[in-house]
């Protein structure tokens, strides 16, 4: 397989099969290849996950090429292509991902066609509940309105029950529409301060704190101080592990969780999908936890 549409160098010629993480620049430190490749090795498979850096103008053509390559088993979709890939898949998308409008996981279905699902929300919910217990009855503020925010909102919404509340915060009309679709509350970013004191969980699903925005935080110290003493700050960004948001939360005595545990759960779920659920999740997680 010759990758003429990507920006980095990749060679998969010596592999039986391969998976990929597709995004703007996953070769710049994405964790998924390390996690997946540790599992491939332990299971004795001559498979690898490789990063594919692709520009927006080339991503659809790349997907067309990958879909025709029988050695490509699927993999992960990174920002900012989760919604683009969902549209490209058409009907080959799970109901959960269709509801969200974004995918972060590709796999071959029983017909051999590429299909997509979304593990963002399930991974986030799993990682939170392992650390802090169930979300039933919680009031949750979700910062952002992109694909990850929609996924997290959908899964947390399924867990909070009738006594809980989801509030999406953003600036886009699309975000407001999704909040209505989910039967969630909505707040314009400019009015965020009005809702912080009552929140049990605040989840950053924006890109603030990541990449070129690593020096930024979606909440400042004054806003963190508005949170009640039992509130949990959840930043789904995992790189860097200690974001500015988490530093502010820690310095102000707030409970917090970063995106590393969520990233692990996503990898376990996606690996399972892509390998036709042949391997025990608990075994795969134990392998990946060593990385």
N, C-alpha and C positions, 0 to 999 in steps of 0.2 A: 504494500500500500504506500503510495507516494502522496504526501500531504502538500499539495501546491498552494492551498488556500490559507495556511496558518502562518503565524509570525515567528514561531520557534522551531527548533530542529527536533524531530521525533523519528525513531526507527522502530518498527514493530515486525520487521521481516522474519525474525527468528522466533516469534511467538506462535503458539497454537491459536490463541485468541487474545483479544485485548479489549479493555474498557478505556474510557476517556472522561476527563473533566473538561468541559467546554466553557470558555468564558473569555473576557477581554485579555486577562493575563494570569491564568492559574499557574503558569510555570514559575511565577514569582512567589513561591512559598505556600501554595495550597496544600492543606494537610491530607486531603482525601487519598492521593496516590500512596502515601506512606501507610495509611490505614488499610486500604484495599490490598496493597502489595504484600503486606505482612500476612494477610489471610490467604491470599493466593499461594504464598510460599508454604505456609503451614499445612495447607490442604494438598500440597504436592502438584499444583497446577502450573503449567508453563504459560501463564497469563500475566499480564501487567496492566495497570491503569496508567495512562499517560496524560499529561496536560496538553491541551490544544488551545493556544492563544489565537483568537480569530477576531478580525475587525467586523464591525456591524454589517458592512456591505457584503461580506463573504460568508456570514454564518449560515444562511439558508442553503447556499450551494454546498457548503461543507456537510450539512445535515443530509442533503441529497446523496452525496458521495458515501457517507457512512452507512446510510440505509441500504445501499447496494453491496456493501462489503460484508460477506458472511462471517468474517472473522471478528467483526465488531459486535460485542454483546450488549453494549449500552454504557451506562455510567451516570455521571453527574452533570448538571447544568448550573453554572455559576452566574452571578450578576454580570451584566444586566440583561441576560437573554432568557430568563425564565418565562416571561410572557410571550416573547417572540417564538420560542420553541413550542409553547402550548398552542399557539395559532397554527404553526406549521404542521403539527400532528393531526389537526382536524378532529375526527371522531375517535382516533386512537389515543384516548386519554381516559383516565379513571374518573368516576363521578366526583370524587373528592377534589381532584385537580381541576376538573371542569368548573366546579363551583368557585374555586379560588381564582381560576384564570391564569395559572402559572404552574410550571413543572420544574422540578430540580432533579428528577431521576428518569433515565431512559432504560428500557429493557426490551427484549424480544418477547412478543406474545406467542401464543400457541401456533399462530400462523406464520411466525417468523418475521412479522412486521414490527417496527419500532413502536413502542407504546410509552406513554408518559404518566407519571404520578408525582405527587408532592409529599416529601417527607419532612419539610420544614416544620410544619405545625405539630405533627406527631412527635418529632424529635424534641421540639421545644417543650411540649407538655410532659413527655416522659422525663426529661432531665430536671424540670422544675419539681415534679411530684416526687422524684427520688430524693431530692434534697430537702424539700419543705412540706411534703404531704399534699393531699388532694386540694384542688382549686375550687371545690364546691362551695358556693356562697360568696366567693371572692369578688371584689370590685377591681377590675383590671383595666388599666390604661395602656393602650398600644400606640407607640409613637411611630408614625409612618403609614404610608398607604400603598407601598409597592407589593410585589409578589410575596415576599417573605412576611410582611405585615398581614396580608390577607390570609395566608396559610396559618399563621399563629393565631389570628383572631378566630378563624373557623374552628380550630381544635380546642382552644381555650373556651370558646363559646359552648362547645359540646360538653365541657366538664363542669361549668359553673352552676348549672341547674337554674331553677326558676328564681332563686334568691340572689343570684350573682348578677354582675353587670359587666359588659364589655363596652369600652369607649375608645373609638379610634380617633386619633388626633392627626390632623394634616392640613394641607392647603388646597388639595385638588378636589374638583367636583366628582371625579371618579371615586375618590375615597369616601365621600359622603354617600354616593350611590351604593357602594359596597356595604357600608354600615347599615343602610336601610334594608338591603337584601338580607343581611345577616340578623336583622332585628336588633342591632346594636345601637348604642348612643354614638353621637358625633360631636366633635369639638374642633373649631378652627384653632390653629396653633396659637394665635394671638390670645385666645381665651383659656389656654391650658392651666394657668395658675388657679383658676376657679375650681379645679377638680382634684388637685394634688392631695389636699389634706384628707380626703375621704378614700383615697386609693389604698388597696391592699398590695397590689402588684403593679409596677410600672415596667414595661418591656420596650427597650429600644430596638426597633426594627428598621431604623434608618441606616444610612451609610456613614453617619457622623461617628468618628472614632476609628475609621478604617481607611487604609490606603492614603490617598492624598489629603484626607480629612482627619488624619490620626491625631492632630492637636486639638480637635474640636469635640464638644460634648453636647448632646441634645438638651441636657438640663444643666443649669448653672448651680452654684452652691446655694444660693438663696432658694431656688426651687426645690433642691434636695431637702433643705431644712423645713420646707412646708409639709413634707411627708410625715405621717405619724410614725411613732417609734417602732411599730411592728411591720411596717411596710417593707417589701422586698423589691430591690432594683435588679432587673434582669437585662443584661446586655447580650444580644445574640451574636454580636461581633466576637470572634475568637482570635483574631490576629490584628493587633497585639492581644495577648491574653489579659493583660491589665490595662483596660482602656481608661481614658480620662474620666468617663462617667463612673466607672467602678472605683476609681481612686477618690473621687469626690464623695461617693456613697460611703466608702470605708472611712474616710477622714471625718465624716459626720455621724459615724456610729450606726449606719443603716446595714441591714442584712442585704446580701447581694449574691448573684450568681452570674458567671460569664458564659460565653458561647462554646467553650471547649467541650463540655458534657453534651450539649445539644449536637455539636458537630459529630461526636462519637456515635450518638444514637442514630443520626441521619445516615452515617456510613454503614452501620449495622443493618438498618432497614433497607437501604438501597442495594447493598451487596446481596442481601437475601432476594430481593426482587430480580436482580440481574442474573443471578445464578439459579433461577427457577425454584427457589426455596429448598434447595438440596441440603443445606447445612443448618445446623442448630444455631439459633440466634445467640444463645448463651455462650456457646463455644466461640463463635465469631467475635462476640463482644470481649471475651477474655483474651483472645489473641490481640485484638486492636487496642485494648487497654494498656498493653505493654509498651506501646509506641509513645 
